[in-house]
Amino acid sequence: MKLFDSLPYEVGIVGTFDVENYGDLLFPIIAQRQLSRRLGNVKIVPFSPNAKSQSQSWPIDVLSTDAIKERLPFLSGLLIGGGQIVRFDKGYPIPVNSNINLPIDYWLMPAVLGAILGKPVIWNALGAWTGSSVPSCYADVLKATLSASALVAVRDEASFTHLDQLGSMAKIEQIPDTAFSLAVLWPNSEFSKEYIAWCESLELKAPYVILQADKHFEPYLQEITALLISLGVKTVVSLPVCRCHGDNSQQFSLEAPFNAIRSEWLDPILTCEVISHSNLVIASSLHACITAISYGITCVHIDSFNHFDRKFEIIHNFNNICRLNETDRIVDLYRKGAKVDPRAIAYADLLEQYWDRVGEVITGWKASESANTTSIMLPVIMNLLKNMDVSELPQETPKQKRSIWNILRHSA
């Protein structure tokens, strides 16, 4: 579905693509697939706190966030997220270089720089962590950056409210998480060679159930075992989904005499295929659940340690999402087999429209729009400069002190 001529486009995307987390790694891969369908010759360039390389067995090439200041002038656009990256807590799943200023360097700083340079900045159906309020020192910067952005899309009501209350000029839209397009992009019609090799390596034959290898599932193993026995399940695959949060297929075992298979952590597209060919998914991961929804697989969602995280509201009320105590409903759905909820199909349709618009923004961006975003950002930068206490800056060379990058990083 190419809507535009095959001109070369290079589009940046920022987020947490350097961690072993299924959902986070999907976003740049989905963006590459969606924009390639529309723009033809396009390259998605991911940026995260840590650089990663396919030559080091990482699923995708990722540049360090610090490198964006050199690459940004040459990008055709910049995607922010997805994932729950609008946040102001200092935590990060893995160590980062001391020159990375968490958390703003992997989402806010790139968005600010993109807007200053007049690039089309697109907030890519992301989430806001409502557990961390916006510090006053960043409120004006965030408000201006949203106002200067070409498209602001969030994936849930909580994120919409969180950003809308800033009072920016941006029209904030609520759309589905981009992973709801998985079944459109990778139809469940044939087996990939990677999937066949994975099955052969584990001597796995269908049917099978996926059990996320979540360390927090230990208290639920008795209930899970009873459920699987009631379903007549023979084969259970323990699958790490969020290894950055401790998923490990070796850490627990089921008590009943199942054919228990332990998988290693997999490439995200292979993980998607493994889930799509299963008969049941038991998971805490948001994106494992979204994958099951997209392919119509019955899914038991367990709130293992995210009880108060509102991002899970986006999977509520789908026909094939169940709670662990809903045994009769799970049994009924399991016996009926895969069936995609009409709402999941509608979500995929909405995402097709969304990516059409993203393509149109990137290809149709005008000099006048570029000048407008810069004009919105300049007063904010000037205000930061006027109110800075230069004596608090670390000792750097005069050239570094004049750098907007360093001024912004040390202004808060």
ABEGO torsion letter per residue (X at the ends): XBABBBBBBBBBBBEBAABBBAAAAAAAAAAAAAAAAAAEBBBBBBBBABBBBAAAGBABBBBBAAAAAAAAAABABBBBOBEBABBABABBABBBBAABBOAAAAAAAAAAAAAAAGBBBBBBGBBBBAABBBBAAAAAAAAAAAAABABBBBABAAAAAAAAAAGBABBBBBBBBAAAAAAAABBBABBBAAAAAAAAAAGBBOBBBBBBBBAAAAAAAAAAAAAAAAAGBABBBBBBABAAAGBBAAABBBABBBBBBBBBBBBAAAAAAAAAABABBBBABAAAAAAAAAAGBBBBBBBAAAAABAAAAAABGBAABBBAABAAAAAAAAAAEBBBBAAAAAAAAAAAAAAAAAAAAAAABBAAAAAAAAAAAAAAAAAAAAABBAAABBBBBAAAAABAAAAAAAAX
